Amino acid sequence: MARTATMVMQTIWDCRWSRPGYLPRGVADAEHPPGLWVCVRPTGTTVQRPVTEEECATCPYWQAAFTEEER
């Protein structure tokens, strides 16, 4: 029987918790992290943190933004 390996890439733009790094309303400049992408996963604090594509690719909390049925 043949085996097929499927490689799933965790991309930053497909993660449920990633957002573009723009300044959201109601957030003070001092609390807004610099960077192209921010992670909004609940961690007990309200501060968003900047993330890189490399960090997101190996994140254990990565979740797909959409399921196959939603696409």
trRosetta pair geometry for C-beta under 8 A, 3 or more apart (Angstrom, degrees):
i j d omega theta_ij theta_ji phi_ij phi_ji
9 57 7.1 -37 -170 -134 77 96
10 14 7.4 -143 -160 73 44 109
10 15 6.9 47 -176 -74 88 104
10 56 6.2 -153 132 140 103 76
10 57 5.0 146 75 -138 96 42
10 58 7.3 170 60 -48 138 22
10 59 6.7 -156 149 41 150 85
10 62 4.5 3 -149 175 131 169
11 14 4.6 71 66 15 95 107
11 15 7.3 -149 91 -27 49 84
11 53 7.4 -18 -152 -148 62 98
11 56 7.2 28 169 117 22 124
11 57 7.3 15 -92 -92 35 81
12 15 6.0 -46 -155 8 34 118
12 18 5.1 158 179 -137 74 169
12 37 5.3 -42 170 -124 135 172
12 51 6.8 175 -129 107 119 113
12 52 7.9 -106 -78 143 143 28
12 53 4.9 -97 -22 -110 128 69
12 56 4.1 105 -90 64 82 166
12 57 7.7 -53 -48 -49 79 70
13 18 6.8 -104 -97 94 25 136
14 64 6.1 -32 157 -138 99 66
14 65 5.4 -135 -173 6 48 107
14 66 7.9 -86 -155 26 82 81
15 18 4.2 77 70 -2 110 108
15 56 5.9 -115 -28 -163 150 120
15 59 7.6 36 -119 59 146 141
15 62 5.3 -85 -116 -145 111 82
15 63 6.5 87 -157 56 70 52
15 64 7.5 -83 -114 -110 36 22
15 65 6.2 63 98 -51 13 92
16 63 4.2 -23 15 86 126 103
16 64 6.6 49 -40 91 96 25
16 65 4.9 165 -81 -98 55 53
17 39 5.3 24 137 -158 110 78
17 40 5.5 -162 -168 57 71 66
17 41 3.9 -4 -140 -58 146 88
17 61 6.9 13 0 124 156 108
17 62 7.7 -122 28 -121 112 44
17 63 6.8 87 -17 38 95 96
18 37 5.3 -13 -164 -172 109 118
18 38 7.2 145 -152 76 59 40
18 39 6.1 -36 -95 -99 63 60
18 40 7.5 159 -101 12 13 85
18 51 6.7 -98 -112 60 101 134
18 56 6.4 16 -72 -118 136 142
19 37 7.1 143 72 -158 38 67
19 38 5.3 -26 64 64 90 90
19 39 8.0 156 19 -100 79 15
19 40 5.5 42 -6 -20 120 123
19 48 7.4 -62 50 -144 121 145
20 36 7.2 -58 -152 169 67 60
20 37 6.6 -63 -120 -105 32 59
20 38 7.7 17 110 19 19 87
21 33 7.2 -82 -143 92 112 82
21 34 7.2 59 169 177 138 32
21 35 4.6 -156 -107 91 161 65
21 36 5.1 163 18 158 126 10
21 37 5.5 -89 -37 -51 101 9
21 38 4.9 121 -100 -27 78 93
21 50 6.5 30 -109 -115 135 90
23 27 6.7 -152 -169 71 72 108
23 29 7.3 -16 -131 -104 132 67
23 32 5.3 -4 -118 -137 82 163
24 27 5.0 63 71 5 88 125
24 32 7.6 175 29 -108 73 113
27 31 5.4 -120 -178 85 90 113
27 32 5.3 106 125 -69 119 95
27 48 7.8 -11 -139 10 157 111
28 31 4.7 80 63 11 87 104
28 32 7.2 -154 93 -16 44 88
29 32 5.7 -56 -147 26 34 113
31 46 8.0 2 -179 102 139 92
31 47 5.5 -124 -167 -115 95 95
32 48 7.3 10 -134 54 53 110
33 38 5.9 137 62 -111 113 110
33 47 7.4 95 -36 170 105 95
33 48 5.8 -127 17 98 111 82
33 49 5.6 83 -32 -141 164 33
33 50 4.2 -144 139 -33 127 90
34 50 6.2 -16 81 -66 48 147
35 38 6.4 128 77 -69 113 72
35 50 3.1 118 1 -139 155 124
35 51 7.2 125 145 32 152 35
35 52 7.7 -105 -155 -71 127 63
36 50 7.9 84 36 -153 49 103
37 50 6.9 107 80 -158 56 65
37 51 5.3 -58 103 66 105 84
37 52 7.5 140 51 -101 114 19
37 53 7.6 102 17 -62 147 64
37 56 7.4 -31 114 -43 152 141
38 48 4.1 35 171 157 131 125
38 49 6.5 146 -155 73 80 27
38 50 5.7 -55 -100 -96 69 46
38 51 6.7 117 -140 10 20 87
39 48 6.6 164 68 -165 46 78
39 49 5.4 -18 49 64 99 83
39 50 7.7 78 5 164 83 5
39 51 4.6 73 -36 -29 106 131
39 56 7.7 -178 -81 -91 111 97
40 48 5.5 -29 -90 -113 70 104
41 61 5.7 65 -144 136 165 141
51 55 5.0 -129 -163 81 87 127
51 56 5.4 90 147 -55 128 97
51 59 7.8 -6 -154 -64 140 139
52 55 4.7 97 54 6 79 102
52 56 7.0 -148 92 -3 42 88
53 56 5.7 -58 -146 40 32 111
53 57 6.2 41 154 -31 66 106
54 57 5.7 -50 -149 26 30 116
54 58 7.2 -2 162 6 60 105
55 58 6.8 -82 -160 48 28 88
55 59 6.4 51 148 -60 68 99
56 59 5.3 -32 -143 -8 37 124
56 62 6.5 103 -176 -96 71 116
59 62 4.5 117 81 -44 101 93
64 67 6.6 105 101 -83 130 46
66 70 4.1 -132 -165 88 98 120
66 71 5.2 121 123 -64 134 77
67 70 5.0 93 51 6 72 103
67 71 7.5 -130 94 -15 40 86
68 71 5.9 -48 -152 19 35 115
